[in-house]
């Protein structure tokens, strides 16, 4: 009787391409972030605010994911940051082949930090690997402090949680401790940064953390 | 040569169950609404604020859809409104069979207006018929005025758009005209109501519209 080979760790088509993307990032010295959030939580604002505080040695680039339009990519391009827009045409998340296609349109030799702005959706994007190094979930105060309890899959997937629009904490009676406990319930290693892209509060601490991470991986 | 029958209007499994749901609503005299929105836009608040203003002849019930938790159902039940919670266990939208299952747990003879609160997601829920009469999209000011341009599929599917958290229009520099033009671009028949569940502004006009619609269909 012939021996039937047992192949372990078979990768799905998406995960295979994600691994290729990751190898490309590693070989070119790029730290890549996958930003995920509800619509309107402030992913684009977080990217712009972060870029404004980066040291000169860190040179960012952006892949923008949206169902339609190039509104965010236009904003980012206006700030002189290399950007490519991916329109999913109705698709509710980015996938690894889309990232691979997007990379071919970016000046990779000029970039050592890549932001991938996923489609605004607190469910589906968490299920698809892109090959990025860090999952960054952007939550925002007006959405309410119960989101980690209602969307546990997204918060479980986070390496970093940026709680944005912190200038609205009192107005929306947002309970940061309750939010933090919700994150802790599904994720014992996520780093939480409370920020306001409008007032600038908390951004310096987050960017210092990111720059240190960049130095450890790339620098 | 035998005649090959051409069957038109073949319904998918989901749409077949949606039709059954719709027939049940019609036969029992129930107007059913499918509320869709981003996470935290205020679907539950909109349901509670609407119920508080309904005339006594209109008796509401609620099906709550969430990936996890029963936070919203607990709130609604606390107000004495019949409610059933559906946890999708990670699924990004409700579907017609879930509604059918939920209906079996509601006191149907006591209800003539059904709110279905879909999973918070501005993409996927628009693609699945539930058998409800009206699609109500709840948008909220803090999400930003560009949402109809970025999520055209959801706004194209709307019969009603409730723009919630209107008390925050100035704080977030929200351009209502730009938002309205975005809705008009993809949908020439949606009714827009600008409301604040916090201040109560605009709710009376919306509830009067809904009550008139209810009278035309059920009353």
Interface residues (C-beta under 8 A of the other chain):
Chain A: X38 X39 X40 X66 X67 X68 X69 X71 X90 X92 X119 X120 X121 X122 X123 X124 X140 X142 X143 X144 X146 X147 X149 X150 X151 X152 X153 X165 X168 X171
Chain B: X38 X39 X40 X66 X67 X68 X69 X71 X90 X92 X119 X120 X121 X122 X123 X124 X140 X142 X143 X144 X146 X147 X149 X150 X151 X152 X153 X165 X168 X171
